[in-house]
Amino acid sequence: PSLDTKKLLKDFNYGFYGKVAPQMQQYDDMLWNTWLQYRKDMNKKDYPGPKIWDILPKSWSLVQDAQKAASDDPELVRRVRVAQLPVLYKLGCMGPGTDIKTYMDRVDYFVKTAKEMKFKMLDAFGIQDIDTLVTGWIKYAQLDLSRLNVIPLPNQWRCNTDPANAGVDKKWYAADFDDASWKLVRTDIDKGWEEQGFPDYDGYGWYRVKFQVTKDDLNQPGLKMFFGAIDEEGEIWINGNKAFDQTTASTGLTVEALWDLPFSFDPIPFFKEGDNIIAVRVHDRGQMGGIWRPVYLISGEMPQDPRGILTLIQQKTSKQ
């Protein structure tokens, strides 16, 4: 912990990448500066999160330059191509935009590199097997992003812990419950309640937020409420009525599978025009807990895979 991490990274780059270290170091510096900016701004009101999409074109250019400069050294080319995989992964997640040919060329190169390096899973990136991932990307290329409608819910929610598990009996889910004394936390900074005022807390906790629903929203065909992730289990009430469960009991999944799994459901039976109140009861067994990705209302054209939907939402909102 006492060592200079940035200096260690530089020592690694110049030792491992040799003559292409300057390009790889510039790439790492860009990631480092993005992380520093994120740490600086993450608690600001309405902070949209790190703009990783903004640095991807430059990142791809740098790792391509590194590969060209290493062209006479097969081992160095191999090392650079391995380093290209996370950039290609993020570019794949961005979707094709208007240039489908370039997108599919990158997808093909991603598959070629992964197979040549004998990678079947990319565990370090927390994703599924490569074949499933690529199949999803190809489907994304066939979707029209303009046909996906995304309405973000507020990113600032009221939050309170419930160590005695008394919230249900006290009707913390009720539309008229007074939550003014609860702490304000954010749902869009990739952090749970531990780092937002409830350190080292595990157990039950509650989130509440008020938001507007318009007549146009209610008339959107196929409208869904989409949660980016709840760590670990969540029960959801809308206007005092139980609307949905994302738990081990309701899904048959383990908490290890649930904590970062996006999900959606039909909120229309519980909505009303005007102000609506959503309450979420979260149960966390250890480490980070709570709603740690944003919540949206979505409708229109989208894939079936919830992670695919999340990717498209992130792509669309990053361009707004």
C-alpha positions in Angstrom: 0.0 0.0 0.0 2.9 2.4 0.6 4.3 2.0 -2.9 3.7 4.4 -5.7 1.2 2.5 -7.9 1.6 4.8 -10.9 5.4 4.3 -10.8 4.9 0.5 -10.6 2.7 0.6 -13.7 5.3 2.6 -15.6 8.1 0.2 -14.5 5.9 -2.7 -15.7 5.1 -1.1 -19.1 8.7 -0.3 -19.9 9.9 -3.7 -18.8 7.2 -5.8 -20.4 6.5 -3.8 -23.6 10.0 -2.7 -24.5 10.1 -0.5 -27.6 6.3 0.0 -27.7 6.2 1.1 -24.0 5.6 4.8 -24.8 2.3 3.9 -26.6 1.2 1.5 -23.9 2.2 4.0 -21.2 0.1 6.7 -22.8 -2.8 4.3 -22.9 -2.4 3.6 -19.2 -2.0 7.3 -18.4 -5.3 8.0 -20.1 -7.1 5.3 -18.0 -5.4 6.6 -14.8 -6.5 10.2 -15.5 -10.1 9.0 -16.2 -10.1 7.1 -12.8 -8.7 10.2 -11.0 -11.5 12.4 -12.5 -14.0 9.8 -11.5 -12.8 9.8 -7.9 -12.9 13.6 -7.9 -16.4 14.0 -9.2 -18.3 10.8 -8.1 -20.2 12.5 -5.3 -21.3 15.5 -7.2 -25.0 15.9 -7.8 -26.1 14.5 -11.1 -22.6 13.2 -11.9 -23.2 10.9 -14.9 -20.3 8.6 -14.2 -16.9 8.1 -15.9 -17.0 8.8 -19.6 -15.1 5.7 -20.6 -16.7 5.9 -24.1 -15.0 9.2 -24.8 -11.5 7.7 -24.5 -12.1 4.5 -26.4 -11.2 5.8 -29.9 -7.9 7.2 -28.7 -7.3 4.0 -26.7 -7.8 1.9 -29.8 -5.5 4.1 -31.8 -2.7 3.8 -29.3 -2.9 0.0 -29.0 -3.0 -0.3 -32.8 0.1 2.0 -33.1 1.8 -0.2 -30.5 1.1 -3.3 -32.6 2.5 -1.7 -35.8 5.6 -0.6 -34.0 6.1 -4.2 -32.7 5.5 -5.8 -36.0 9.1 -7.3 -36.3 8.9 -8.9 -32.8 6.3 -11.8 -32.7 6.3 -12.1 -28.9 5.8 -8.3 -28.5 3.0 -8.4 -31.0 1.3 -11.2 -29.0 1.6 -9.1 -25.7 0.1 -6.1 -27.4 -2.8 -8.1 -28.9 -3.7 -9.5 -25.4 -3.7 -5.9 -24.2 -6.1 -4.9 -27.0 -8.8 -7.3 -25.9 -10.3 -5.1 -23.1 -10.4 -2.2 -25.6 -12.1 -4.4 -28.2 -14.5 -5.6 -25.6 -15.6 -2.1 -24.7 -15.8 -1.1 -28.4 -18.0 -4.2 -28.9 -20.2 -3.1 -26.0 -20.6 0.4 -27.6 -22.5 -1.1 -30.5 -22.1 -0.3 -34.2 -23.5 3.2 -34.3 -23.8 4.1 -38.0 -20.6 2.2 -39.2 -21.7 -1.4 -39.1 -18.8 -2.6 -41.3 -16.1 -1.2 -39.0 -17.9 -2.6 -36.0 -18.2 -6.1 -37.5 -14.5 -5.9 -38.5 -13.6 -5.3 -34.9 -15.8 -8.1 -33.7 -14.1 -10.5 -36.1 -10.7 -9.3 -34.9 -11.8 -9.8 -31.3 -12.8 -13.4 -32.0 -9.6 -14.0 -34.0 -7.4 -12.7 -31.2 -9.2 -14.5 -28.4 -9.0 -17.8 -30.3 -5.4 -17.4 -31.2 -4.6 -16.6 -27.5 -6.8 -19.6 -26.6 -9.2 -17.6 -24.5 -12.6 -19.0 -24.0 -13.7 -16.9 -21.1 -12.8 -13.3 -20.2 -13.2 -13.7 -16.4 -11.1 -10.5 -15.7 -13.8 -8.5 -17.4 -16.7 -10.2 -15.6 -18.4 -11.4 -18.8 -19.7 -14.7 -20.2 -18.1 -17.0 -22.6 -16.8 -15.4 -25.8 -19.1 -17.2 -28.2 -22.2 -16.0 -26.3 -20.8 -12.5 -26.0 -20.1 -12.2 -29.7 -23.5 -13.6 -30.7 -25.0 -10.8 -28.6 -22.8 -8.2 -30.4 -24.0 -9.5 -33.8 -27.6 -9.1 -32.7 -26.9 -5.6 -31.4 -25.5 -4.7 -34.9 -29.0 -5.5 -36.3 -30.8 -3.2 -33.8 -31.7 0.4 -34.4 -30.6 2.4 -31.3 -33.0 5.2 -32.2 -35.9 2.9 -31.5 -34.9 2.3 -27.9 -36.5 4.9 -25.6 -34.7 5.5 -22.3 -36.0 7.7 -19.4 -33.6 7.8 -16.5 -35.1 7.8 -13.0 -33.5 10.2 -10.5 -30.0 9.1 -9.4 -30.4 10.5 -5.9 -32.5 8.3 -3.6 -33.3 8.2 0.1 -31.7 5.3 1.9 -31.9 3.8 5.4 -30.6 0.6 7.1 -33.0 -1.9 8.7 -30.9 -4.0 11.1 -34.0 -5.3 12.9 -35.8 -6.1 9.7 -38.7 -4.1 10.8 -39.3 -2.0 7.6 -42.1 -4.2 6.2 -44.0 -4.1 9.5 -43.5 -0.3 9.7 -44.7 0.0 6.0 -41.6 1.8 4.8 -42.9 0.9 1.3 -46.0 3.0 1.7 -46.5 5.9 -0.7 -47.2 8.3 2.2 -44.3 7.2 4.4 -42.1 10.1 5.5 -38.5 9.4 4.5 -37.2 13.0 5.0 -34.8 11.9 7.7 -33.2 9.2 5.5 -29.7 9.8 4.1 -29.4 10.8 0.4 -27.3 8.4 -1.7 -26.6 7.9 -5.3 -27.3 5.0 -7.5 -25.1 5.9 -10.5 -21.5 5.8 -9.1 -20.9 2.1 -8.9 -20.9 2.2 -5.1 -23.3 0.7 -2.6 -24.4 2.1 0.8 -21.1 1.2 2.6 -19.3 4.1 0.9 -22.2 6.5 1.2 -22.7 6.8 4.9 -23.3 3.2 6.1 -19.8 1.7 6.5 -19.4 -2.0 7.2 -23.2 -2.6 7.2 -24.7 -5.9 5.9 -28.3 -6.9 6.2 -31.5 -5.2 5.2 -31.7 -1.7 3.8 -34.3 0.4 2.0 -34.3 2.9 -0.9 -37.0 5.3 -1.8 -37.5 7.9 -4.6 -40.2 10.0 -6.1 -40.5 10.5 -9.8 -42.9 11.7 -12.5 -44.8 9.5 -14.9 -46.5 11.3 -17.8 -49.5 10.2 -19.9 -47.1 9.6 -22.8 -45.0 7.3 -20.6 -48.1 5.3 -19.7 -48.9 4.9 -23.4 -45.5 3.6 -24.4 -45.9 0.1 -25.7 -43.9 -2.5 -23.8 -42.8 -0.1 -21.1 -40.4 -1.6 -18.6 -38.7 -0.5 -15.4 -35.1 -1.5 -15.7 -32.6 -1.9 -12.9 -28.9 -1.9 -13.8 -28.1 -3.9 -10.6 -29.1 -4.5 -7.0 -26.5 -6.0 -4.7 -27.7 -8.6 -3.7 -31.5 -9.2 -3.5 -34.3 -6.7 -4.1 -38.0 -6.4 -3.4 -39.8 -3.5 -5.2 -42.9 -1.6 -4.3 -44.5 1.1 -6.5 -47.0 3.4 -4.8 -47.3 1.0 -1.8 -48.0 -2.1 -3.9 -45.6 -5.0 -4.3 -44.4 -4.9 -7.9 -41.5 -7.3 -8.3 -38.9 -9.5 -6.6 -35.3 -10.1 -7.7 -34.3 -12.6 -5.1 -32.8 -16.1 -4.8 -36.2 -17.5 -4.1 -37.9 -15.8 -7.1 -35.1 -16.5 -9.6 -33.5 -19.7 -8.4 -30.1 -18.0 -8.7 -27.4 -17.5 -6.1 -26.5 -14.1 -4.7 -23.2 -14.5 -6.6 -25.2 -14.4 -9.8 -27.7 -11.8 -8.7 -25.5 -8.9 -7.4 -24.6 -7.5 -10.9 -27.5 -8.9 -12.9 -29.7 -6.3 -14.7 -33.4 -7.0 -14.7 -36.7 -5.4 -15.8 -40.4 -5.8 -15.2 -43.8 -4.3 -16.3 -44.6 -1.4 -14.0 -47.8 -0.2 -15.8 -50.3 -1.9 -13.4 -48.7 0.1 -10.5 -48.2 3.5 -12.1 -50.4 6.5 -12.1 -50.0 9.7 -14.0 -48.1 12.3 -12.0 -46.0 11.6 -8.9 -45.0 8.0 -8.2 -43.1 6.5 -5.3 -40.8 3.5 -5.6 -39.5 1.7 -2.5 -36.8 -1.0 -2.7 -36.0 -3.4 0.1 -32.5 -4.8 -0.3 -30.8 -7.7 1.5 -27.0 -7.9 1.4 -25.0 -10.7 3.0 -21.5 -9.2 2.6 -19.2 -6.6 1.0 -21.0 -4.0 -1.1 -24.7 -3.7 -0.8 -27.5 -1.7 -2.4 -28.7 -0.2 -5.7 -25.4 0.6 -7.4 -26.4 1.1 -11.0 -29.0 3.5 -12.4 -32.7 2.8 -12.9 -34.6 3.6 -16.1 -37.9 3.4 -17.8 -37.4 1.8 -21.2 -39.4 0.9 -24.2 -39.0 0.2 -27.9 -36.6 -2.2 -29.7 -34.2 -4.1 -27.5 -32.5 -7.5 -27.2 -33.8 -10.2 -24.8 -30.6 -10.4 -22.8 -30.7 -8.0 -19.8 -26.9 -7.4 -20.1 -27.4 -6.6 -23.7 -30.1 -4.1 -22.8 -27.8 -2.5 -20.2 -25.1 -2.2 -22.9 -27.4 -0.4 -25.2 -28.7 1.9 -22.5 -25.2 2.8 -21.5 -24.3 3.5 -25.2 -27.4 5.6 -25.7 -27.1 7.6 -22.5 -23.4 8.2 -23.0 -24.2 10.1 -26.3 -26.9 12.3 -24.7 
